[in-house]
Amino acid sequence: MTRRNGRGVETTDGPFRESSDSLCSSFVAGLAVASDSDSQVPIFLERLRSLFRASEDMEPRDEDPHRGMAIAVCVVLSFVLWASLTLQEQRMVTVSFPVEVDGIPAEKALTERPPSSVDVQLQGTGMDLLRLVFNPPTVGASAEKESINVAEALSIPRANDARVQSVTPQSIDVTLEPRMERDIPVRPQLNIRMASAYERIRPPRVVPGSISVSGAASVVSELAGWSTDSLTLSNVQDTVQTSVPLQDTLTGLVERSTDAVTVTVPAGKFAEETREVTVEVTGVPAGQDLVDLQPSTIRVRYRVLFEQLFDSRRSSEFFATVSYSQIRSDTTGYVTPRIHVPADLVIRDPEPIPPRLQYYTFLSAN
């Protein structure tokens, strides 16, 4: 309900306010009773009680500016009391303990990876269990034994009174074999998307191209290669060089000479160009039939690395040929010229225009 106080300011009372006053007043009263055995009641308890003491008359009152702080203190103290009581109760929880295998001879290696952790069911007070949850001890599995009893290998700190109820799994098998070392190729997993008008110049280069691996003979002998993590490159417009991690699928069983490789993807912009070249007939025996091509000059359409565009226009190694053996074996009257491009230039998809040439043969005068 809404009231107007002596200053003309409206104040609001309601069920929420009454319940909060009752809760905090009861809490303060309880603390006061608990301290009755002392000769004096703490000053802060008197202050809290004065803040929440119900008014004997029904006159309206102004809001106390310290009311919010008092409520916060009550909530904090309530939580502290709840936590202190809860942590003393007996509880049962399951905690994962990490497993570490040690004592493996240098000339031996594991054939199977042991579990990374074991589940331990514990019973104890909340405080003891919290220590183990946030700082679980390591279960040491010695390679000197073929089978490890997990319950016996557990080591709970002496200061902790938690008791072990059960463990899963109950045992860990440790199998060793002679160690083997060999080199295997690296297999990059790449997904390259080029930008418009850009292309890869050469296949991706991987350094190192192979790695040395060491592990149990039965494991290493089956390895045909080692894959990298998947790498996606989008909108590539130039040569890209990046480091790519190797997959860690056999970590704990196989040791590698490196954990990452460098991948280089040569790329560049390409342009389309057309130039005119003369077609030569090659392989004509001396004194044999003469051959005339129609036309003897053709145009070649091709794509070239943009920075080599002008070199492709001037190069003398850009030409076309028709072999005499093509003409002798032909029955249609047309042959397809073969395009020769400079070896030092990156030229792709050369296309003769027209694609076929007509030919005529002339008998020698002899």
C-alpha positions as a LaTeX table, in Angstrom:
\begin{tabular}{lrrr}
\hline
Residue & $x$ (\AA) & $y$ (\AA) & $z$ (\AA) \\
\hline
Met1 & 0.00 & 0.00 & 0.00 \\
Thr2 & 1.06 & 3.66 & $-0.55$ \\
Arg3 & 1.33 & 6.18 & 2.24 \\
Arg4 & 2.34 & 9.84 & 2.47 \\
Asn5 & 4.86 & 10.67 & 5.22 \\
Gly6 & 5.23 & 13.91 & 7.14 \\
Arg7 & 7.37 & 15.40 & 4.38 \\
Gly8 & 4.79 & 14.75 & 1.71 \\
Val9 & 6.80 & 11.87 & 0.18 \\
Glu10 & 4.93 & 8.74 & $-0.81$ \\
Thr11 & 6.28 & 5.47 & 0.52 \\
Thr12 & 5.32 & 1.95 & $-0.43$ \\
Asp13 & 4.80 & $-0.95$ & 1.94 \\
Gly14 & 3.90 & $-4.40$ & 0.74 \\
Pro15 & 4.23 & $-8.14$ & 1.33 \\
Phe16 & 7.79 & $-8.17$ & 0.01 \\
Arg17 & 8.95 & $-5.50$ & 2.44 \\
Glu18 & 7.18 & $-7.12$ & 5.37 \\
Ser19 & 8.62 & $-10.55$ & 4.56 \\
Ser20 & 12.16 & $-9.21$ & 4.16 \\
Asp21 & 11.85 & $-7.30$ & 7.46 \\
Ser22 & 10.63 & $-10.45$ & 9.18 \\
Leu23 & 13.39 & $-12.63$ & 7.67 \\
Cys24 & 16.25 & $-10.30$ & 8.52 \\
Ser25 & 14.83 & $-9.50$ & 11.97 \\
Ser26 & 14.54 & $-13.20$ & 12.75 \\
Phe27 & 18.06 & $-13.80$ & 11.54 \\
Val28 & 19.44 & $-10.96$ & 13.70 \\
Ala29 & 17.44 & $-12.15$ & 16.69 \\
Gly30 & 18.86 & $-15.63$ & 16.25 \\
Leu31 & 22.38 & $-14.28$ & 16.21 \\
Ala32 & 21.67 & $-12.25$ & 19.32 \\
Val33 & 20.33 & $-15.31$ & 21.16 \\
Ala34 & 23.38 & $-17.27$ & 20.11 \\
Ser35 & 25.57 & $-14.59$ & 21.70 \\
Asp36 & 23.61 & $-14.28$ & 24.96 \\
Ser37 & 26.26 & $-16.32$ & 26.68 \\
Asp38 & 28.64 & $-13.42$ & 26.19 \\
Ser39 & 28.57 & $-10.46$ & 28.52 \\
Gln40 & 27.89 & $-8.03$ & 25.69 \\
Val41 & 26.00 & $-8.28$ & 22.39 \\
Pro42 & 28.22 & $-7.26$ & 19.45 \\
Ile43 & 27.67 & $-3.72$ & 18.29 \\
Phe44 & 26.89 & $-4.70$ & 14.69 \\
Leu45 & 24.07 & $-6.98$ & 15.91 \\
Glu46 & 22.51 & $-4.07$ & 17.78 \\
Arg47 & 22.77 & $-1.96$ & 14.65 \\
Leu48 & 21.09 & $-4.63$ & 12.49 \\
Arg49 & 18.33 & $-5.14$ & 15.07 \\
Ser50 & 17.63 & $-1.41$ & 15.19 \\
Leu51 & 17.31 & $-1.29$ & 11.41 \\
Phe52 & 14.66 & $-4.02$ & 11.28 \\
Arg53 & 12.84 & $-3.49$ & 14.59 \\
Ala54 & 9.17 & $-3.05$ & 13.83 \\
Ser55 & 7.72 & 0.29 & 14.78 \\
Glu56 & 5.50 & 0.17 & 17.86 \\
Asp57 & 3.21 & 2.81 & 16.45 \\
Met58 & 1.72 & 2.73 & 12.98 \\
Glu59 & 3.11 & 6.09 & 11.91 \\
Pro60 & 4.74 & 6.15 & 8.45 \\
Arg61 & 8.55 & 6.27 & 8.36 \\
Asp62 & 11.21 & 7.34 & 5.90 \\
Glu63 & 13.34 & 4.80 & 4.03 \\
Asp64 & 16.60 & 4.04 & 5.87 \\
Pro65 & 19.56 & 4.54 & 3.50 \\
His66 & 21.39 & 1.61 & 5.14 \\
Arg67 & 18.57 & $-0.86$ & 4.52 \\
Gly68 & 20.08 & $-2.33$ & 1.33 \\
Met69 & 23.44 & $-2.88$ & 3.00 \\
Ala70 & 21.80 & $-4.64$ & 5.91 \\
Ile71 & 19.98 & $-7.03$ & 3.58 \\
Ala72 & 23.23 & $-7.79$ & 1.76 \\
Val73 & 24.98 & $-8.55$ & 5.07 \\
Cys74 & 22.16 & $-10.93$ & 6.01 \\
Val75 & 22.44 & $-12.77$ & 2.69 \\
Val76 & 26.22 & $-13.10$ & 2.97 \\
Leu77 & 26.08 & $-14.35$ & 6.54 \\
Ser78 & 23.35 & $-16.82$ & 5.63 \\
Phe79 & 25.47 & $-18.20$ & 2.79 \\
Val80 & 28.51 & $-18.53$ & 5.07 \\
Leu81 & 26.50 & $-20.46$ & 7.64 \\
Trp82 & 24.98 & $-22.71$ & 4.95 \\
Ala83 & 28.41 & $-23.42$ & 3.40 \\
Ser84 & 30.03 & $-24.20$ & 6.76 \\
Leu85 & 27.29 & $-26.70$ & 7.60 \\
Thr86 & 27.23 & $-28.27$ & 4.12 \\
Leu87 & 30.99 & $-28.83$ & 3.98 \\
Gln88 & 30.83 & $-30.83$ & 7.21 \\
Glu89 & 28.22 & $-33.27$ & 5.90 \\
Gln90 & 29.18 & $-36.73$ & 4.60 \\
Arg91 & 28.74 & $-37.03$ & 0.85 \\
Met92 & 29.62 & $-39.38$ & $-2.02$ \\
Val93 & 31.00 & $-38.19$ & $-5.38$ \\
Thr94 & 32.83 & $-39.62$ & $-8.41$ \\
Val95 & 36.15 & $-37.95$ & $-9.33$ \\
Ser96 & 38.35 & $-38.53$ & $-12.41$ \\
Phe97 & 41.99 & $-39.23$ & $-11.48$ \\
Pro98 & 44.58 & $-38.78$ & $-14.28$ \\
Val99 & 46.70 & $-41.80$ & $-15.24$ \\
Glu100 & 50.42 & $-41.60$ & $-15.99$ \\
Val101 & 52.49 & $-44.55$ & $-17.25$ \\
Asp102 & 56.16 & $-44.43$ & $-16.26$ \\
Gly103 & 59.17 & $-46.70$ & $-16.28$ \\
Ile104 & 59.05 & $-47.55$ & $-20.03$ \\
Pro105 & 62.49 & $-48.72$ & $-21.25$ \\
Ala106 & 64.04 & $-46.68$ & $-24.07$ \\
Glu107 & 64.06 & $-49.68$ & $-26.43$ \\
Lys108 & 60.37 & $-50.45$ & $-25.79$ \\
Ala109 & 57.08 & $-48.70$ & $-26.65$ \\
Leu110 & 53.38 & $-49.09$ & $-25.83$ \\
Thr111 & 51.19 & $-50.96$ & $-28.31$ \\
Glu112 & 47.95 & $-49.55$ & $-26.88$ \\
Arg113 & 47.27 & $-46.26$ & $-25.20$ \\
Pro114 & 46.14 & $-46.68$ & $-21.55$ \\
Pro115 & 43.09 & $-44.74$ & $-20.33$ \\
Ser116 & 43.86 & $-41.09$ & $-19.67$ \\
Ser117 & 41.89 & $-41.20$ & $-16.40$ \\
Val118 & 40.01 & $-43.50$ & $-14.04$ \\
Asp119 & 36.74 & $-42.80$ & $-12.24$ \\
Val120 & 36.99 & $-43.08$ & $-8.43$ \\
Gln121 & 33.91 & $-43.03$ & $-6.20$ \\
Leu122 & 34.75 & $-41.31$ & $-2.91$ \\
Gln123 & 32.94 & $-40.78$ & 0.40 \\
Gly124 & 33.84 & $-38.04$ & 2.87 \\
Thr125 & 33.07 & $-34.56$ & 4.08 \\
Gly126 & 32.45 & $-31.80$ & 1.58 \\
Met127 & 35.78 & $-30.14$ & 2.42 \\
Asp128 & 37.80 & $-33.32$ & 1.85 \\
Leu129 & 36.02 & $-34.04$ & $-1.42$ \\
Leu130 & 36.54 & $-30.49$ & $-2.70$ \\
Arg131 & 40.30 & $-30.84$ & $-2.25$ \\
Leu132 & 40.30 & $-33.97$ & $-4.42$ \\
Val133 & 37.96 & $-32.54$ & $-7.05$ \\
Phe134 & 40.15 & $-29.48$ & $-7.67$ \\
Asn135 & 43.50 & $-31.25$ & $-7.17$ \\
Pro136 & 43.13 & $-34.97$ & $-7.99$ \\
Pro137 & 46.28 & $-37.06$ & $-7.44$ \\
Thr138 & 47.85 & $-38.93$ & $-10.38$ \\
Val139 & 47.50 & $-42.71$ & $-10.65$ \\
Gly140 & 50.97 & $-44.04$ & $-11.42$ \\
Ala141 & 50.98 & $-47.06$ & $-13.74$ \\
Ser142 & 54.39 & $-48.70$ & $-13.85$ \\
Ala143 & 55.39 & $-50.34$ & $-17.14$ \\
Glu144 & 57.22 & $-53.02$ & $-15.17$ \\
Lys145 & 53.88 & $-54.78$ & $-14.65$ \\
Glu146 & 51.63 & $-56.08$ & $-17.42$ \\
Ser147 & 48.50 & $-55.34$ & $-15.37$ \\
Ile148 & 48.04 & $-52.53$ & $-12.83$ \\
Asn149 & 45.55 & $-52.80$ & $-9.97$ \\
Val150 & 44.04 & $-49.30$ & $-9.92$ \\
Ala151 & 42.82 & $-49.49$ & $-6.30$ \\
Glu152 & 46.34 & $-50.33$ & $-5.11$ \\
Ala153 & 47.92 & $-47.65$ & $-7.29$ \\
Leu154 & 45.68 & $-44.90$ & $-5.85$ \\
Ser155 & 47.38 & $-42.56$ & $-3.42$ \\
Ile156 & 45.07 & $-40.33$ & $-1.34$ \\
Pro157 & 46.94 & $-37.64$ & 0.68 \\
Arg158 & 47.23 & $-38.57$ & 4.37 \\
Ala159 & 45.66 & $-35.30$ & 5.48 \\
Asn160 & 42.51 & $-36.21$ & 3.54 \\
Asp161 & 39.98 & $-38.49$ & 5.26 \\
Ala162 & 38.00 & $-39.33$ & 2.10 \\
Arg163 & 37.47 & $-43.07$ & 1.58 \\
Val164 & 37.55 & $-44.93$ & $-1.77$ \\
Gln165 & 34.32 & $-46.86$ & $-2.44$ \\
Ser166 & 34.96 & $-48.13$ & $-6.00$ \\
Val167 & 37.16 & $-47.55$ & $-9.07$ \\
Thr168 & 36.46 & $-47.89$ & $-12.81$ \\
Pro169 & 38.26 & $-49.58$ & $-14.52$ \\
Gln170 & 39.64 & $-51.84$ & $-11.82$ \\
Ser171 & 42.81 & $-52.67$ & $-13.76$ \\
Ile172 & 44.99 & $-51.21$ & $-16.53$ \\
Asp173 & 46.86 & $-53.45$ & $-19.02$ \\
Val174 & 50.33 & $-52.32$ & $-20.13$ \\
Thr175 & 51.65 & $-54.06$ & $-23.29$ \\
Leu176 & 55.12 & $-53.26$ & $-24.65$ \\
Glu177 & 56.91 & $-54.11$ & $-27.92$ \\
Pro178 & 60.37 & $-53.39$ & $-29.35$ \\
Arg179 & 60.65 & $-49.81$ & $-30.59$ \\
Met180 & 60.90 & $-49.11$ & $-34.35$ \\
Glu181 & 61.84 & $-45.90$ & $-36.19$ \\
Arg182 & 61.16 & $-44.99$ & $-39.84$ \\
Asp183 & 60.44 & $-42.06$ & $-42.17$ \\
Ile184 & 56.96 & $-41.53$ & $-43.63$ \\
Pro185 & 55.57 & $-38.83$ & $-45.98$ \\
Val186 & 53.44 & $-35.92$ & $-44.78$ \\
Arg187 & 49.97 & $-35.71$ & $-46.31$ \\
Pro188 & 48.54 & $-32.18$ & $-46.24$ \\
Gln189 & 44.77 & $-31.79$ & $-46.07$ \\
Leu190 & 44.11 & $-28.53$ & $-47.90$ \\
Asn191 & 40.98 & $-26.84$ & $-49.19$ \\
Ile192 & 42.08 & $-23.88$ & $-51.32$ \\
Arg193 & 39.60 & $-21.44$ & $-52.85$ \\
Met194 & 41.18 & $-18.96$ & $-55.25$ \\
Ala195 & 39.88 & $-15.46$ & $-55.88$ \\
Ser196 & 38.50 & $-14.62$ & $-59.32$ \\
Ala197 & 41.21 & $-14.51$ & $-62.05$ \\
Tyr198 & 43.75 & $-16.09$ & $-59.65$ \\
Glu199 & 45.11 & $-19.63$ & $-59.91$ \\
Arg200 & 47.65 & $-21.89$ & $-58.29$ \\
Ile201 & 50.94 & $-21.75$ & $-60.14$ \\
Arg202 & 52.28 & $-25.07$ & $-58.85$ \\
Pro203 & 51.11 & $-27.79$ & $-56.45$ \\
Pro204 & 51.45 & $-26.92$ & $-52.74$ \\
Arg205 & 54.90 & $-27.46$ & $-51.25$ \\
Val206 & 55.28 & $-29.09$ & $-47.81$ \\
Val207 & 58.45 & $-28.65$ & $-45.71$ \\
Pro208 & 59.49 & $-31.09$ & $-44.41$ \\
Gly209 & 57.93 & $-33.48$ & $-46.89$ \\
Ser210 & 58.50 & $-36.45$ & $-44.56$ \\
Ile211 & 58.93 & $-36.96$ & $-40.82$ \\
Ser212 & 60.62 & $-39.53$ & $-38.62$ \\
Val213 & 58.31 & $-41.53$ & $-36.34$ \\
Ser214 & 59.19 & $-43.89$ & $-33.51$ \\
Gly215 & 57.00 & $-46.36$ & $-31.63$ \\
Ala216 & 56.00 & $-49.98$ & $-31.23$ \\
Ala217 & 56.88 & $-52.03$ & $-34.33$ \\
Ser218 & 53.30 & $-53.23$ & $-34.89$ \\
Val219 & 52.05 & $-49.61$ & $-34.86$ \\
Val220 & 54.77 & $-47.85$ & $-36.87$ \\
Ser221 & 54.98 & $-50.52$ & $-39.59$ \\
Glu222 & 51.33 & $-49.88$ & $-40.52$ \\
Leu223 & 51.77 & $-46.14$ & $-41.10$ \\
Ala224 & 51.70 & $-45.14$ & $-44.80$ \\
Gly225 & 51.81 & $-41.39$ & $-44.07$ \\
Trp226 & 50.95 & $-38.73$ & $-41.52$ \\
Ser227 & 48.15 & $-36.26$ & $-42.21$ \\
Thr228 & 48.06 & $-32.63$ & $-41.21$ \\
Asp229 & 45.08 & $-30.88$ & $-39.68$ \\
Ser230 & 42.57 & $-29.64$ & $-42.23$ \\
Leu231 & 43.44 & $-26.19$ & $-43.59$ \\
Thr232 & 40.99 & $-24.01$ & $-45.53$ \\
Leu233 & 42.25 & $-20.98$ & $-47.46$ \\
Ser234 & 39.62 & $-18.73$ & $-49.02$ \\
Asn235 & 39.89 & $-15.87$ & $-51.52$ \\
Val236 & 43.60 & $-16.54$ & $-52.13$ \\
Gln237 & 45.17 & $-13.82$ & $-54.31$ \\
Asp238 & 48.88 & $-14.42$ & $-53.84$ \\
Thr239 & 51.41 & $-16.99$ & $-52.70$ \\
Val240 & 50.52 & $-18.17$ & $-49.17$ \\
Gln241 & 52.89 & $-19.70$ & $-46.63$ \\
Thr242 & 51.58 & $-20.99$ & $-43.31$ \\
Ser243 & 52.37 & $-23.48$ & $-40.55$ \\
Val244 & 50.00 & $-26.43$ & $-40.23$ \\
Pro245 & 49.97 & $-28.77$ & $-37.17$ \\
Leu246 & 50.15 & $-32.52$ & $-37.67$ \\
Gln247 & 47.24 & $-34.60$ & $-36.44$ \\
Asp248 & 47.75 & $-35.98$ & $-32.93$ \\
Thr249 & 45.74 & $-39.18$ & $-33.30$ \\
Leu250 & 48.61 & $-41.38$ & $-32.03$ \\
Thr251 & 49.88 & $-39.12$ & $-29.25$ \\
Gly252 & 51.14 & $-41.30$ & $-26.41$ \\
Leu253 & 52.03 & $-44.18$ & $-28.73$ \\
Val254 & 54.18 & $-42.67$ & $-31.48$ \\
Glu255 & 56.86 & $-39.99$ & $-31.19$ \\
Arg256 & 57.37 & $-37.60$ & $-34.15$ \\
Ser257 & 60.38 & $-35.58$ & $-35.27$ \\
Thr258 & 58.16 & $-32.48$ & $-35.59$ \\
Asp259 & 54.67 & $-31.38$ & $-34.63$ \\
Ala260 & 54.00 & $-29.02$ & $-37.57$ \\
Val261 & 55.02 & $-28.46$ & $-41.19$ \\
Thr262 & 55.20 & $-25.38$ & $-43.40$ \\
Val263 & 52.85 & $-25.35$ & $-46.39$ \\
Thr264 & 53.48 & $-22.99$ & $-49.32$ \\
Val265 & 50.79 & $-22.45$ & $-51.96$ \\
Pro266 & 52.23 & $-20.59$ & $-55.01$ \\
Ala267 & 49.46 & $-18.53$ & $-56.62$ \\
Gly268 & 49.10 & $-15.53$ & $-58.90$ \\
Lys269 & 46.83 & $-13.61$ & $-61.22$ \\
Phe270 & 46.34 & $-14.90$ & $-64.77$ \\
Ala271 & 45.39 & $-13.00$ & $-67.90$ \\
Glu272 & 44.01 & $-14.22$ & $-71.24$ \\
Glu273 & 46.02 & $-13.33$ & $-74.36$ \\
Thr274 & 46.08 & $-14.11$ & $-78.09$ \\
Arg275 & 49.09 & $-14.03$ & $-80.41$ \\
Glu276 & 49.91 & $-15.07$ & $-83.98$ \\
Val277 & 52.39 & $-17.86$ & $-84.73$ \\
Thr278 & 53.66 & $-19.59$ & $-87.88$ \\
Val279 & 52.95 & $-23.32$ & $-88.30$ \\
Glu280 & 55.92 & $-25.42$ & $-89.42$ \\
Val281 & 55.83 & $-28.90$ & $-90.94$ \\
Thr282 & 58.43 & $-31.11$ & $-89.29$ \\
Gly283 & 59.92 & $-34.46$ & $-90.25$ \\
Val284 & 59.67 & $-34.14$ & $-94.04$ \\
Pro285 & 62.24 & $-36.54$ & $-95.59$ \\
Ala286 & 64.67 & $-35.07$ & $-98.08$ \\
Gly287 & 63.45 & $-35.41$ & $-101.65$ \\
Gln288 & 59.95 & $-36.42$ & $-100.57$ \\
Asp289 & 56.59 & $-34.78$ & $-101.20$ \\
Leu290 & 56.27 & $-31.07$ & $-100.39$ \\
Val291 & 53.49 & $-29.93$ & $-98.07$ \\
Asp292 & 51.57 & $-26.68$ & $-97.97$ \\
Leu293 & 49.30 & $-25.76$ & $-95.05$ \\
Gln294 & 46.20 & $-23.59$ & $-95.31$ \\
Pro295 & 46.46 & $-21.33$ & $-93.40$ \\
Ser296 & 50.17 & $-21.37$ & $-92.61$ \\
Thr297 & 49.73 & $-18.83$ & $-89.79$ \\
Ile298 & 47.29 & $-19.25$ & $-86.91$ \\
Arg299 & 46.28 & $-17.44$ & $-83.74$ \\
Val300 & 46.80 & $-19.01$ & $-80.31$ \\
Arg301 & 44.60 & $-18.14$ & $-77.36$ \\
Tyr302 & 46.09 & $-18.91$ & $-73.93$ \\
Arg303 & 46.21 & $-17.90$ & $-70.28$ \\
Val304 & 49.46 & $-16.64$ & $-68.80$ \\
Leu305 & 50.68 & $-15.40$ & $-65.42$ \\
Phe306 & 49.99 & $-11.68$ & $-65.47$ \\
Glu307 & 53.56 & $-10.69$ & $-64.68$ \\
Gln308 & 54.76 & $-12.77$ & $-67.66$ \\
Leu309 & 52.25 & $-11.36$ & $-70.15$ \\
Phe310 & 54.72 & $-9.23$ & $-72.14$ \\
Asp311 & 57.36 & $-11.99$ & $-72.16$ \\
Ser312 & 54.85 & $-14.39$ & $-73.72$ \\
Arg313 & 54.15 & $-11.91$ & $-76.53$ \\
Arg314 & 57.85 & $-11.57$ & $-77.47$ \\
Ser315 & 59.12 & $-15.10$ & $-76.89$ \\
Ser316 & 60.49 & $-16.89$ & $-79.98$ \\
Glu317 & 59.83 & $-20.25$ & $-78.35$ \\
Phe318 & 56.12 & $-19.77$ & $-78.87$ \\
Phe319 & 55.25 & $-21.61$ & $-82.12$ \\
Ala320 & 53.12 & $-24.37$ & $-83.70$ \\
Thr321 & 54.03 & $-27.50$ & $-85.68$ \\
Val322 & 52.46 & $-30.28$ & $-87.74$ \\
Ser323 & 54.47 & $-33.46$ & $-88.16$ \\
Tyr324 & 54.83 & $-35.12$ & $-91.57$ \\
Ser325 & 53.73 & $-38.44$ & $-90.03$ \\
Gln326 & 50.38 & $-36.82$ & $-89.11$ \\
Ile327 & 49.80 & $-35.90$ & $-92.75$ \\
Arg328 & 50.81 & $-39.33$ & $-94.11$ \\
Ser329 & 48.45 & $-41.13$ & $-91.74$ \\
Asp330 & 45.52 & $-38.71$ & $-92.18$ \\
Thr331 & 42.48 & $-39.59$ & $-94.34$ \\
Thr332 & 40.34 & $-36.48$ & $-93.75$ \\
Gly333 & 42.45 & $-33.75$ & $-95.38$ \\
Tyr334 & 42.79 & $-31.86$ & $-92.08$ \\
Val335 & 45.36 & $-31.95$ & $-89.29$ \\
Thr336 & 45.51 & $-30.41$ & $-85.80$ \\
Pro337 & 48.57 & $-28.26$ & $-85.04$ \\
Arg338 & 50.59 & $-28.82$ & $-81.89$ \\
Ile339 & 51.31 & $-25.69$ & $-79.81$ \\
His340 & 54.77 & $-25.24$ & $-78.23$ \\
Val341 & 55.06 & $-22.75$ & $-75.35$ \\
Pro342 & 58.17 & $-21.36$ & $-73.59$ \\
Ala343 & 59.30 & $-23.65$ & $-70.79$ \\
Asp344 & 60.24 & $-20.74$ & $-68.53$ \\
Leu345 & 56.76 & $-19.17$ & $-68.65$ \\
Val346 & 53.58 & $-20.23$ & $-66.85$ \\
Ile347 & 51.18 & $-20.65$ & $-69.81$ \\
Arg348 & 47.99 & $-22.69$ & $-69.66$ \\
Asp349 & 45.37 & $-24.06$ & $-72.06$ \\
Pro350 & 46.87 & $-22.90$ & $-75.39$ \\
Glu351 & 44.16 & $-23.19$ & $-78.04$ \\
Pro352 & 44.81 & $-22.93$ & $-81.83$ \\
Ile353 & 42.45 & $-20.81$ & $-83.95$ \\
Pro354 & 41.37 & $-22.39$ & $-86.26$ \\
Pro355 & 41.65 & $-25.77$ & $-84.50$ \\
Arg356 & 42.36 & $-27.72$ & $-87.78$ \\
Leu357 & 44.42 & $-26.94$ & $-90.86$ \\
Gln358 & 43.95 & $-28.09$ & $-94.44$ \\
Tyr359 & 47.04 & $-29.38$ & $-96.25$ \\
Tyr360 & 48.17 & $-29.97$ & $-99.82$ \\
Thr361 & 51.00 & $-32.19$ & $-100.99$ \\
Phe362 & 53.12 & $-31.65$ & $-104.13$ \\
Leu363 & 55.07 & $-34.40$ & $-105.78$ \\
Ser364 & 58.76 & $-33.68$ & $-106.31$ \\
Ala365 & 60.01 & $-33.16$ & $-109.89$ \\
Asn366 & 62.28 & $-36.20$ & $-109.77$ \\
\hline
\end{tabular}
